[in-house]
Amino acid sequence: MRKSDFRVVVLPGDGIGREVMDACLAVLDRLVPRLSGFGLAYETHRAGAELYRETGSAFPAAVARACERADAILFGAMGLPEVRRPDGTEIAPQLDLRLNLALYAGVRPVRAIPGVPLPLADPRAREIDFVLVREQTEGWFYGRYHPEVGPRSGENEAYDVGRVTRAGAERLFDFAFRLAARRRERDPRKGRVTCVDKANVHRSLALFNRIFGECAARHPDVPADHSYVDAMALNLIRRPWEYDVLATENQFGDILSDLGAAIIGGMGMAPSGDVGDDRALFQPAHGTAPDIAGQGIANPTAMILSAAMMLEWLGERHGVAAAVEGARRLEAAVDRAFGERRVLAVEHGGRDGTAAIANAIGAALAESGPL
């Protein structure tokens, strides 16, 4: 490995995770050698539900250590519905990684890709371009992360413990305001943060909302507003093109990110990043889809766009302009492949599967001219 290489831990996972990861790496192999100043050194590890079924361990300590050493993590998808822990929950090592590596900001871009069929008839749906920023270390996932703080589930009653802290909320909101400022630099129409909560009902989210107001006051150049989560669910169907950066609690972010994926053509188009101050993991927002695994029809676009997010994050973090440019080229190649109708995914009524989509994106990269 050269000194200029970024060490990337690759976790293909389960189900279609392995298939979309192979497609993603094939596209990166067509892009990265054309970029100057850095390379990617992959370190692949097994983890997930299949491994748990075989060995009783979903995420071995050696894999955890590799993730701690990595410059970035590429994550396929993990978990299978039939493989569960004794408490009935599915195998989800990504939740533990978020906590253990302090990946507090779940960054979920929601952008309409040219040429992809959209469920909303309004022509303004083509303008959809917002980012959901989900707090990922507390909220209503807190009891999952810390089962010792809450009551045990019984046969006739169970409830979960949620938590909002000032430190957790402040770092999320500061992240969101910084992101909005960067988006405005690229597009003056962008650059607004909306806090999404249920502050009128839950005390924890009333605190969440109050802290948002304090953070907004520290970022006076970035417009800020607020929405209750139920109203936001409605408005993401009625007028999603009006939003830019949405900052929200863990559970709400989990739900709204799937809604966001639906309005841009489905989970196969939805990338994501789990970002902390020092580390980051990038993965498609979809799951392992065992019902289509092995058929070669999984859409790899979300995985490929997640890799573009990784390149951008590495480039900005380490001051490597070529990596940021590579991210832009990769996004543009996705837009060109779908926008020129070179491919239409199976999930959109087409016939193009995993390999065909990856090949079309790779070909669009090759046609993009010198880097």
N, C-alpha and C positions, 0 to 999 in steps of 0.2 A: 504494500500500500504506500502510495506517495504521500508526502507531507501535506499536499494540497487536496487530498481526497477527503471527503466527508464519509464518516463511518455510519452506515445506515443499517439498522437491524430490521430484517424483513420477517414478518410473522404472518404467513399465509392463512393459517387458521383452519376452518372447517367449511364443508359445503362448497358453495361457489367462491368462497374466499380464495381458495387456491387457484381457481380458474381466472378470476379477474386480476389476481396478483401476477400470474404468468404473463397475461396480456399487457399489464402496466409496465412490467420490467422490459418487455420486448420493445415497447414504445420508447422508454427511457434510453435503451441501448441505441436507438436510432438518433436520439437527440443529444445526449450528454457528450459523446465523443466530438461533436461539432462545436462544443462550447470551450472556450479557453479559460485557463486559470483554476480549474478544479475538476475533480472526478467524483464518482460515487463508488465506495467500496461496500459491497453487500455482505451481510452476515445473517444467514437464514436459520431460524429456529422453529421447532415444533412447539405448539401450545394450543390449548383449547379443549373442546368437548371430546373429540376422538382420543386425544392423549389421556384425558381424565378417565375415559372408559377403559383404556388399556392399562394404565399405570396407577390410577387413583390420584394423580397430580395433574391439574390443568395448566399450571404455570410454574415449572421447576425453578429453583433458586438460581441456577446457572443462567437461565433466560432472563430472570429479573436483573441479575448483575450486568448482563450484556446490554439491557435496555438503559441501565443507569450510565453506562460508559458511552453510549451511542450519541452521535450528533443529532440524529433524528430516527424516528421509528415509522416504518410503513406497515400498516396493519390491514389484513384482508377482511375477515369477519370471523367471529368465534361464537360457538354455542350451537346446540342441536336440541330441538324441543323434547326429545325423548331421554336426553341425558341430563339428569338433575342431581343436585346435592341432597343430602338427607332431609333438609328443611323444605324441599320442594322447589327451590329456585334453580334457574338455569345456570349453566357455567358461563361466566362473564368476566374473564380476566381483565378486560378493558376497564371495568369499573375500579378494580384494584390498582391498575396502573395510573389512573387519573389521580387517585388519592396518594399513592406512594411517591409519585413523581411531581406532585403538586401541579397537575395540568388543569388549572382551575377554569380556564376559558374554553368552552366548547364553541368553536367558530364554524357556523353552518351557512355558507353562501347559498343564496337562492336566486338564480339568474336564469332567465329564459334563453335557451340556446337556439340560434337561428335554425329553422327547418324542422324543429322538433314539435310534433303536434301537442297543443295545449288544451286543457279541458275548459278553460274560460273563453267564452265567445267574444268578449270585448277586445277589440284590436289593441287596446292599451296593455293587454297582458304581455305583449311582446316587449314592453318596457320594464317588466319585473326585474329588479336587481337590488336585493337587500341582503343583509347579513344578520342572522340571528346569533347572538352571543349568550351562551347558556352557562350559568354558574355550575360547576361540576364537582365540588368537594363537600357541599353541605345541602341545604334545602331539604326536600322530602326524601332524598336518598341517604340522609345522614344515618338513619337507623340501619340501613343496609351496610354502610361502612362501619358502623359502631354498634353491633347488636348488643353489646354489654350495657349500653345506657338505657335500653328500653325493655319493656316486659316481653316475656316469651310468648309465642303464639300458642293458643290452646285449641281444643276441639271446637269450642263454641264462640270464641272471641279472639280477635287479633287486631292490633293496631300498631302503627309505625310512628317513629319519632322523627320530627323535622327540626332543623336548626338554621338560624341565620345569625351570623356574627358581623360586627362592624368591619373587622379585617377582611373577611371573605367578600362582603358586598363592595367595599371600597376598591379592592383590587380588580374586581370584575368591572365596575363602572369606569374606573380610570382606563382600563384596557379598552372599553367600548368607546370612550371619548377620544382616545388616541387613534383608534381605528377610523372613526368618523372624520377626524381631521385629515388623515391620510387619503381617505376616499374623496374628500373635497378637493385636495390638491390635484387629483386626476380628473375630477369632474365637478365643476362649481355648482352643479345642481344637487350634489350629494352633501353629506356632512350633517346629519341630524340623528340624535339618539332618542329612542323611545323606551321608557321603562315599562315593562309588562309585569303586572302583579295582581294580587287580589287583596289589596291593602284595606279594603272596606270590610273584610271578614276576618282575616288572620292576623294576629298580633305580630308574628314574625315578619309578615310581608308589609305590615305598616312600618316596621323598623326599616325594612328593605327600601321602601319608598322614601322614607325620611332621609336615609343616607344618600339615595340618588339625588335628592334635591340639594344636599350639601356638596356632592361631587359636581353637579351641574354648575353650581356657583363658582367652583374653582376652574371651570372651563367656559368662560363667558362667551368665547368666540364660536362655540358649537351650540346650535339650537337644541333644546331638549323639551320633551313632552312626556306624557304618561297615558297608559291605557290599561284597563282591567283585562285580564286574560280572556274572559268570555267575549268581550267586545272585540278584542284583537282577533280571535278565531273567526268572528263574523267578518271583520274588515279584510282579513287576508283572502277571503273569497270575493268580497265586494269590490275592493280597491287596493290590491297588494302593491301596485306600482307606485303608491304614494309613500312607501316606507323606505328607510335606509339602514339604520342599525337598530336592532331590537335587543335590549338587554333584559334577561329574565332569570327566574329561579330554575333550579335543576329540573324538577318534574315538568313544569310548564314548558321549558325549552325542549325537553324530550318529545313532548306531544306536538308542539308547534312546528318543530323541524320536520316531522313527517307530513304535516299539512303543507308546509312550504314545498317539500319535494313533490307532493301531488300536483300542485299548481304549475310546476315546470316540466311535467311529463313523467314523474315517477321516481322511485328510489334509485333507479339506475343512473339518474342524472344528478344526484345529490352528493357532493363531496363534503368532507368535514376535516377539521383539525382540532386536536386537544392540545391546548397551548398553555405553557407556564412561563415563568420568568426565565428559566434556563433550559428547559427541554420541551419537546413537542412530538406528538404522534399524529399521523395522518391516515385517515381511513374513509372508505365510502360510508354513507349513513345507513345503507341497507344492512340486512342480516345475512345469514348463510343460505337462505332459500333452498333447503334440502329437497324440495319438490322438483326443482329443475337442475340440481347439481348433476354434473356428468353429461349433460345433454349438449353442451357447447352453445347454449343460447343466452347465457347471462350477459347483461350489458356491462362492459368494463369501463364505461365513461366516467362514472363517479369515482372509481379507483384512480383513473388516469388524471382527472382533475384534482384529486387529493394529492397526487404526486406533484402537480403544478403548484399547489399550495405549499408543499414541502420545499420545493426549489425556491419559491419566493421567501419563505421564512428563513431558510439557510442563507440566502443571499443578503437579506436585510440584516440578519443577526451578525454575520461575519464580514460584511462589507464587500461581497463578491457580486459585482454588477452583472457578470455573465450568468449567474444563477437566476437572478431576477429576470433577465432578458429571456432565459430559457423558459421560465414560467409563462411569460407573455406569449412566447412562440407556441407553447404547448396548448394554451387556452385558445389561441387563434386557429390552430390546426383542428381542434375539436369543432369550433364554430364553422370552419370551412367544410369539414367532412359532412356535417349534418346540414349546413346551410345550402350547400350545393347539391344536396340530395344524393350524395354518393352512397349513403347508407340509410337504412331505416330499421331500427331495432325491432326485435320480435315483440317486445312489450308495447310497441307503438303500432302494431299491425303489420310490420315488415317481415323480411326473411333473414335479415343479417344478424348473425350471432357474434359470439365473443371475438373470434379470430378476424372476422370480416371487419368489424368496427375498429379493432386495433390496427389492422392493416390500412384502413382508410385514413385514420388519424396519422399513422406513420408516413403514409404517402403525402398527405397534406404538409407534414413537416418538411419532407424532402423538397417540396416545391416552393418552400417559403423563402428561398434564396440564402445567400451566405450570412453567417452569423458574425 
